[in-house]
Amino acid sequence: MLFLVAALMLFGVVLGTVAHAPLTVTAALAAVIVVWLAVFALRERHGRRRPSAS
């Protein structure tokens, strides 16, 4: 339950920041996050296809 409260507080801080940032800054940060998540997903997918060396 404490984790949920902390997550909601963090979510509120992030949304508050986005609400006051210009649209171009918000869009640029969103693009950075999308690229980061895409790279992570590709690395995870590529890493799982290889058989274990052990």
GINORFEN-V862075 format. One record per residue. RES is the residue in three letters. SS is DSSP state (H for helix, E for strand, - for the rest). PSI is psi in whole degrees, -180 to 180 (NA if undefined). OMEGA is omega as a letter, one per 40 degrees, with the letter a starting at -180 (* if undefined). Layout:
# GINORFEN-V862075
res: <RES,RES>
ss: <SS,SS>
psi: <PSI,PSI>
omega: <OMEGA,OMEGA>
This chain:
# GINORFEN-V862075
res: <MET,LEU,PHE,LEU,VAL,ALA,ALA,LEU,MET,LEU,PHE,GLY,VAL,VAL,LEU,GLY,THR,VAL,ALA,HIS,ALA,PRO,LEU,THR,VAL,THR,ALA,ALA,LEU,ALA,ALA,VAL,ILE,VAL,VAL,TRP,LEU,ALA,VAL,PHE,ALA,LEU,ARG,GLU,ARG,HIS,GLY,ARG,ARG,ARG,PRO,SER,ALA,SER>
ss: <-,H,H,H,H,H,H,H,H,H,H,H,H,H,H,H,H,H,H,H,-,-,H,H,H,H,H,H,H,H,H,H,H,H,H,H,H,H,H,H,H,H,H,H,H,H,H,H,H,-,-,-,-,->
psi: <-39,-37,-41,-43,-44,-40,-41,-38,-44,-41,-42,-40,-43,-45,-36,-40,-43,-36,-29,-9,150,156,-38,-39,-44,-44,-39,-44,-38,-39,-40,-44,-41,-44,-43,-46,-37,-42,-43,-45,-41,-40,-40,-44,-43,-39,-30,-19,-26,138,154,146,-21,NA>
omega: <i,i,i,i,i,i,i,i,i,i,i,i,a,i,i,i,a,a,a,i,i,a,a,i,i,i,i,i,i,i,i,i,i,i,i,i,i,i,i,a,i,i,i,a,a,a,a,a,a,i,a,i,a,*>
